[in-house]
Amino acid sequence: MSTKEADVEAELTTENTEPATEGGTSVGGLDENIVGALAYLFAPLLAIVFYFIEEDNEFVRFHAVQSIIIFGGLFALNIGLFVFGIFLEAIPMVGLLFALVTGLVSLLMAPVVFVLWVVLTYKAYKGDTDGLPVTGNMAKNYV
């Protein structure tokens, strides 16, 4: 066997010895901070997927659970208010008043929820494991 063939064979049989990255890898080989940010970015649907797919990475599971609690809860609250408003529309003045109040609250809450969404996405991307005061403690129980 020639030297050139031996070198090629040696290259094929050697294992990949690239250094590991600082952050852990997670779903699909992505860095854990990117997966954590994606859990907020496409909340709560992608967070549910990440929670069930990722079994070992506590960072990803924490951010997925926190995203489910916050944005899943807000989604459920909006659906509940919508259904409740449909029933109240049968009552002439009460339905109109309820629609005005919920519309005003929604207009005031939208910027707050948007800022919360941006901040949590950024914190997950930066690798921060500190959660919000109430939901962070709840999320730690499910990790």
C-alpha positions as CSV (number, residue, x, y, z in Angstrom):
1,M,0.0,0.0,0.0
2,S,1.4,3.4,-0.9
3,T,1.9,6.2,1.5
4,K,-0.8,8.3,-0.1
5,E,-3.4,5.5,0.3
6,A,-2.3,5.0,3.9
7,D,-2.8,8.8,4.6
8,V,-6.3,8.7,3.1
9,E,-7.2,5.7,5.1
10,A,-5.9,7.3,8.3
11,E,-8.0,10.4,7.6
12,L,-11.1,8.3,7.1
13,T,-10.7,6.3,10.3
14,T,-9.8,9.2,12.6
15,E,-12.6,10.6,14.7
16,N,-13.7,14.2,14.6
17,T,-11.9,15.9,17.4
18,E,-13.3,19.4,17.1
19,P,-13.4,21.3,20.4
20,A,-16.8,21.6,22.0
21,T,-18.6,24.9,22.1
22,E,-19.1,26.8,25.3
23,G,-22.9,26.6,25.2
24,G,-24.5,23.2,25.1
25,T,-26.2,21.9,22.0
26,S,-29.8,21.1,21.9
27,V,-32.6,20.3,19.4
28,G,-31.2,19.7,15.9
29,G,-27.7,20.6,16.9
30,L,-28.6,24.3,17.6
31,D,-27.0,26.1,20.5
32,E,-29.2,26.0,23.6
33,N,-29.5,29.8,23.8
34,I,-30.9,29.9,20.3
35,V,-33.5,27.2,21.1
36,G,-34.4,29.0,24.3
37,A,-35.0,32.2,22.3
38,L,-37.0,30.3,19.7
39,A,-39.3,29.0,22.5
40,Y,-40.3,32.6,23.2
41,L,-40.2,33.8,19.6
42,F,-42.9,31.4,18.4
43,A,-44.6,31.0,21.7
44,P,-46.4,28.9,22.9
45,L,-46.6,26.3,20.1
46,L,-42.8,25.9,19.5
47,A,-42.2,26.0,23.3
48,I,-44.5,23.0,23.7
49,V,-42.6,21.1,21.0
50,F,-39.3,21.9,22.6
51,Y,-40.5,20.9,26.0
52,F,-41.4,17.4,24.8
53,I,-38.5,16.9,22.4
54,E,-35.7,18.2,24.7
55,E,-35.4,15.8,27.7
56,D,-31.9,16.5,28.9
57,N,-31.2,20.2,28.5
58,E,-32.6,22.1,31.6
59,F,-31.9,25.5,30.1
60,V,-34.2,24.8,27.1
61,R,-36.8,23.1,29.2
62,F,-36.9,26.0,31.6
63,H,-37.4,28.6,28.9
64,A,-40.0,26.4,27.1
65,V,-42.0,26.0,30.3
66,Q,-41.8,29.7,31.2
67,S,-43.0,30.6,27.7
68,I,-45.9,28.1,27.9
69,I,-47.0,29.5,31.3
70,I,-46.8,33.2,30.2
71,F,-47.9,33.2,26.6
72,G,-50.0,30.1,26.8
73,G,-51.8,31.7,29.7
74,L,-52.3,35.0,27.8
75,F,-53.6,33.1,24.8
76,A,-56.1,31.1,27.0
77,L,-57.2,34.3,28.7
78,N,-57.9,36.0,25.3
79,I,-59.9,33.0,24.2
80,G,-61.9,32.9,27.4
81,L,-62.7,36.6,27.2
82,F,-63.8,36.3,23.6
83,V,-66.2,33.4,24.4
84,F,-67.5,35.2,27.5
85,G,-68.0,38.3,25.4
86,I,-70.1,36.3,22.9
87,F,-72.5,35.3,25.6
88,L,-72.7,38.8,27.0
89,E,-73.6,40.3,23.6
90,A,-77.1,38.9,24.2
91,I,-77.6,41.4,26.9
92,P,-78.0,44.8,25.2
93,M,-76.0,47.3,27.3
94,V,-73.8,44.8,29.2
95,G,-72.3,43.3,26.0
96,L,-71.4,46.7,24.6
97,L,-69.8,47.8,27.9
98,F,-67.9,44.5,28.2
99,A,-66.6,44.9,24.6
100,L,-65.4,48.4,25.2
101,V,-63.6,47.6,28.5
102,T,-61.9,44.5,27.1
103,G,-60.9,46.4,23.9
104,L,-59.4,49.2,26.0
105,V,-57.5,46.7,28.2
106,S,-56.2,44.9,25.2
107,L,-54.9,48.2,23.7
108,L,-53.1,49.0,26.9
109,M,-51.7,45.5,27.4
110,A,-50.4,44.9,23.9
111,P,-47.3,47.1,24.3
112,V,-46.6,45.6,27.7
113,V,-46.8,42.0,26.4
114,F,-44.7,43.0,23.4
115,V,-41.9,44.4,25.6
116,L,-42.1,41.3,27.8
117,W,-41.8,39.1,24.7
118,V,-38.7,40.9,23.5
119,V,-37.0,41.0,26.9
120,L,-37.6,37.3,27.5
121,T,-36.4,36.4,24.0
122,Y,-33.2,38.5,24.5
123,K,-32.5,37.0,28.0
124,A,-32.8,33.5,26.7
125,Y,-30.5,34.3,23.7
126,K,-27.9,35.8,26.1
127,G,-28.1,32.6,28.2
128,D,-29.7,34.1,31.3
129,T,-31.4,31.5,33.5
130,D,-33.2,34.0,35.7
131,G,-36.9,33.8,35.2
132,L,-39.7,36.1,36.1
133,P,-40.6,36.2,39.8
134,V,-43.7,34.0,39.8
135,T,-43.4,32.1,36.5
136,G,-39.7,31.4,36.9
137,N,-40.3,29.5,40.1
138,M,-43.2,27.6,38.6
139,A,-41.1,26.7,35.5
140,K,-38.3,25.4,37.7
141,N,-40.7,22.8,39.2
142,Y,-41.3,21.4,35.7
143,V,-37.7,21.2,34.5
